[in-house]
Amino acid sequence: MRRYSAGRVGLALVFAFLLAALVVSGASAGDRDHHKRTDSTESKQATTGTATATDSTAAEGTDTCSGSLNDFPNHVGVLSGTHMGNVQISGACAVIGGPAEVKGNLTVTAGSVLLATFGETFNQPGSPASTLTVDGSVMIQSGATALLGCFAASFPCFDDPSAEHPTLNSPVKIGGSLVSTEPLGVIVHDATIWGNVSQTGGGGGITCIPSGGFAAFGSPVYSAYEDSTVAGWMSISDVNSCWLGVARVHIGQSLSVTNNQMEDPDAIEIVLNTIEGNLSCSGNRMVWDSAEMGNDLYPRVWQPNTVEGTRMGQCEKAPSLERPGGTSPGPF
């Protein structure tokens, strides 16, 4: 599996910038970020600068976590505390100040960036993970980037003190569905999603040149769903990007992967998933249920999926592990 995990060097730089921007001076944060709530009776802007809402008795409405994309990742908003209504992300926002809970829906607006990938509270050892819980659904709009969750075994948290032996996790829980419409990239780890997952269109084009929020990480644009649980179905379609993968996800219904075109020949990897419904793939440049053993595309290690329903299309039989057009090792 070709790892575009945003690059450990890039992550370290991003976290250093975030820490400097968010922790050094809370008083000056108001010059950078803002958090406001809009409800039926009023619209007001908080004076703390960071996008927090710890008053769980506040009236339902829409909270906004905002930061500057012009100087990302130096100037970002902070989403933390309990939000009784909906939340929208405008610009750049990080879940880094402890647990955040959204009682309504969360929307990452067009072109914005949400980072929910921190295993501690403001880098304080032994502090609670900066988890994200959304009781409703999460919507990722056109050109937006969302990094949801981190998992030590596959996608270490940005603030994990050990790059070689990571231990921190920061799970994400979504009570509704995760719906991404023409996003730049969506990266999901250690998530529990009680509804469905759909990603349609977007991806930044068939290229591995970093762009948008991914450029800050020095990473090509990609999307990945790993080490998670989806109670409903998953559908990924019409994505043009560098790389795409679905790995070790328990899917309660069916998985459909259609008409996706990737620049990396190692994409699309669909490996080690448990799918209670059907697995259907069609119109993709390539699909794999295996991972390369080294830097070359071949030979590969077979990592088949468990499918209780029917395998269809490109995902009926596994591609050869030794060479193009070779013998299939078995079911995809």
MOFEN-V528608 format. One record per helix or strand. SS is the DSSP state (2 for helix, 1 for strand). FROM is the first residue (numbers start at 1). TO is the last residue. Records with the same first field share a line. If there is no record, write none. Layout:
SS=FROM-TO ; FROM-TO
This chain:
2=8-23 ; 27-31 ; 212-217
1=34-38 ; 43-45 ; 52-53 ; 62-66 ; 77-78 ; 80-83 ; 86-90 ; 92-94 ; 100-102 ; 106-108 ; 113-116 ; 121-121 ; 124-124 ; 132-134 ; 138-140 ; 145-148 ; 150-151 ; 155-155 ; 170-170 ; 172-174 ; 178-181 ; 185-189 ; 191-193 ; 197-200 ; 222-230 ; 234-237 ; 240-241 ; 243-251 ; 255-258 ; 261-262 ; 269-271 ; 274-275 ; 279-282 ; 288-288 ; 290-292 ; 300-302 ; 306-307 ; 311-313 ; 317-317 ; 331-331
